[in-house]
Amino acid sequence: MSSIDRLDVEVIGLLTVNARTGVAEIAAELGVSRATVQTRLRRLEEQKILEGFRPIINLSAVGVPVQALISLEIDQRKLAAVVEGLTELPEVLEIKIQAGREDVLAHVAISSLAALQVLTASIVDIDGVRKTTSEFSVATPTPYRVQPLLEHITARSGWGRSTPAVR
């Protein structure tokens, strides 16, 4: 298991606010050397803690204002085929395997409720899907975030071997 400390979390936090922040700027902000930041970033990537940088897209601004969570009850022997079928649908943003009443949760984005009905029919046509239930997202008051969790789990750790400048 990989571990992180408060300095790692601070670096991740600055990148979360602006993924274009340069190594020199991060180092200056945190009061550590550029080499320290570069080493930390390389280690975070090698340990698969930091998996990449992605733009955040405002889907409404590109004509896709409706988001829904579609729960699927499936024949569990056909899970791989269901996942493959869902993956082929461009409106499917994310797929999660669940434990509970439904087996799969698909996060979808679509242009209208009518289009969602057509998409749902396509999902039901996937071999292995028994039933779907849709719930609509009307707002996202807290978008996906990890920084508070990372700060919580490293609250009692130090900054590793690096000593920050007084901030």
Sequence and secondary structure as in RCSB ss.txt:
>XXXX:A:sequence
MSSIDRLDVEVIGLLTVNARTGVAEIAAELGVSRATVQTRLRRLEEQKILEGFRPIINLSAVGVPVQALISLEID
QRKLAAVVEGLTELPEVLEIKIQAGREDVLAHVAISSLAALQVLTASIVDIDGVRKTTSEFSVATPTPYRVQPLL
EHITARSGWGRSTPAVR
>XXXX:A:secstr
     HHHHHHHHHHHH TT  HHHHHHHHTS HHHHHHHHHHHHHTTSS        GGGGT  EEEEEEEEE 
GGGHHHHHHHHHT TTEEEEEE SSSSSEEEEEEES HHHHHHHHHHHHTSTTEEEEEEEEE   SS S  HHHH
HHHTTT   TT      
